[in-house]
Amino acid sequence: MSSADIAEEIRDVLPGTEEIIVQYLAGYLVDDAGEDEDVLYIAQQILSSVAKGKQDALQNLMTRLGDLLGDQLAARERRKAGPATKLVKLDKAVEMSKTGALSSTIAFTEGVDLESVNKGKASRVDIKKLEKQEAKLKAKIEKRSRRDLYEGSKLLDQQRKQQSYEEMFMQINPLDTTGASKNKSKDIHLPSIDVNFASNRILSGASLTLAHGRRYGLIGRNGVGKSTLLRHIAMREVPIPPHISILFVEQEITGDDTSALESVLKADVWRDYLLKEEIELNAKLAELESEGDDKRFEDAREEASTRLTEVHARLSEMEAETGPSRAAALLAGLGFNDEDQKRQTRSFSGGWRMRLALARALFVKPALLLLDEPTNHIDLNALAWLEDYLQTWPGTLLVVSHDRAFLDAVATDIVHQHSGRLDYYKGNFTQFYSTKSERDRNLLREYETQMEYRKHLQAFIDRWRYNANRAAQAQSKIKILEKLPDLQPPEADETETFKFPETEKISPPLLQLSEVTFGYTPDKIILKGVNFDVGLDSRLAIVGANGAGKSTLIKLLTGELNPMAGQMSRNGRLRVGYFAQHHVDALLPNLTPVQFLQSKFPGKTEQDYRAHLGNFQISGMTGLQLIGTLSGGQKSRVAFAALSLQRPHVLLLDEPTNHLDMEGLDALVAALTSWNGGVIIISHDERFITNVAKELWVCGDGTVSRFPGDVQSYKNLIVSNIKAKP
């Protein structure tokens, strides 16, 4: 019975079980390291924690495992009981007077008596060291048998220790240390830091250097540990000077009854704390004023008055009085209108709560602001405002982003994380790419030159080493060869390729809207007078603020909605492939990519599905991993693979660049450019739009119209309109 069979049984009966538990139990049950334990009982205890409400299924599983492992468990019992004591006929006659010459090892050998050979020789084994090693081995086996239970208890402890935002903020940014930062340098220079995630080494002896007032773009391949580094900095697990305040925007805020505006104001915990203290001190002074001139009342008044003066000074430094207007301006820039700002935070979707989290961080104005993919949850209008706002950011900014246009607009420096180290480049992403490409070319040239020189020296040495006349010269060349620096070839840039299958030609018009009007009710018209034509050669980008009607237009194009007025022409053979973020989220986590494609598009062999997934860089064992264990970028690739199996004539892609790294984004651009079908994209990524789309259409003012300029012109228009508002 193999561990793969055991794992398959567990997955069949308890499909929701985490893969790490399945793999652990499969190995544990067939491994002889646990032969002294009741392995089935321990397995049942572990599985009972994940089989809540499925006790009958669990009991059936344990019975099945007992049957499968019956022979193996019986063999273990026999080994524990020791060798059977029964009479055995010997092959040779043995003189009992000479049995002292025989040893207990003779039965296990092919005639060589190990014990007799070594009898009389002193043992060289260090008994103490042997005992120590055996104790270590025993502890290791015991730890392995408890591994999953141990991790589970650690996660529970972590859950209990979870702190509120306010507690975490006050712990990370104490008032006394951040308040005493006036004349201190806010530059960060840590010459050697190590960062680990579980057993993985993220950085080793890396230098972290962040100059105050600079804006750093942190880039690197997916999985290299960029987000982990940000978390370590945010929690001060990397020794950032205590007087430097830090804020990390990673997760959406938790929704409650607080209004959006009030939520932003409360984000600055010390401002909120001092304002409450000011109210308490004023009430206390008013109460003390009514008391007499007794010495103790006089002292209390003086103490309260002194503290109130200190509070006023701190609030003045924080510009507390301008808080509401600053918070409202930040929310407006990120797309919240006046009504939205008064809504409870619980009423917003996840994407809008992420915008709220971003607004809260910008309001606090920490000395070091950490942002992880801030462009993923905002539209092009909000992105244009954010780029403009961050260009005048007074503190230090460290941002992880795959959006090259965003990094070009915002970053003053680029930090490249790779191979356990951090490399620094002056300038924005375009300058980084140019500098790095030139540096890599020079390194490759230097490496190839040295390899040729080494080859030349080695050839001379091999030819004349044993020639008496040239031996001295050969020795000289050997010394030169030994002194040459050991150069490593520069890391090759990893590239990816996506491939959409060619689509068959169908006669136009494929999809055409003529003077289309739509509204959910006659008195609430969303789109009016829309004229839109899609062909196989179309490359269209749709932009506009949230709520302007982009989602409604998508539903009209996919046929989910029908117009109230006007005409919609659609070729009867037309297939539209629609990609959206909720499609990625809807992938079944308990299936592998291959199984998912089999369930949606049956009729092919497993090899066919794996080959198709390979067109989107889901290759090797990744195609057989559970979807729930894949990264966001890998899930997007699976969704693209499923989309292409529909063999669409037109691709409608809603924010397809989220979760794709730069290499994946380049692959998607190249695939769409060479594909022979129509493409409609909704995206906030300027570079993606510029490279894919030939036309820019704007949703706004109740209609959809073609924009005469490029994406940059549109963003400039948005920013100027926002600034023009009172």
Buried (B, 14 or more C-beta within 10 A) or exposed (E): BEBEEBBEBBBEBBEEBEBEBBBBBBBBBBBEBBBEBEBBEBBBEBBEEBBEEBEEBBEEBBEBBEEBBEEBBEEBEEEEEEEEEEEEEEEEEEEEEEEEEEBEBBEEEEEEBEEBEEEEEEEEEEEEEEEEEEEEEEEEBEEBBEBBEEBBEEEEEEEEEEEEBEEBBBEBBBEEBBBEBEEEEBBBEBEEBEBBEEEEEBBEEBBBBBBBBBBBBBBBBBEBBBBBBBBBBBBBEBEBBBBBBBBBBBEBBEBEEBBBBBBBBBBBBBBBBBBEBBEBBEEBBEEBEEEEEEEEBEEBBEEBEEBBEEBBEBBEEBEBEEBEEBBBBBBBBBBBEEEBBEBBBEEBEEBBBBBBBBBBBBBBBBBBBBBBBBBBBBBBBBBBBBBBBBEEBEBBBBBBBBBBBBBBBBBBBBBBBEEBEBBBBEBBBBBBBEBBEEEBEEBEEEBEEBEEEBEEBEEBBEEBBEEEEBEEBBEEBBEEBEEEEEBEEBEEEEEBBBBBBEBEEEEBEBBBBBEBBBBEEEEEBBBBBBBBBBBBEBBBBBBBBBBBBBBBBBBBBBEEBEBBEBEBEBBEEBBBBBBBBEBBEEBEBBBBBBBBBBEEBEEBEEEBBBEBBBBBBBEEEBBEBBBBEBEBBBBBBBBBBBBBBBBBBBBBBBBBBBBBBBBBBBBBBBBBEEBEBBBBBBBBBBBBBBBBBEEBBBBBEBBBBEBEEEBEEBBEBBBEEBEEEE
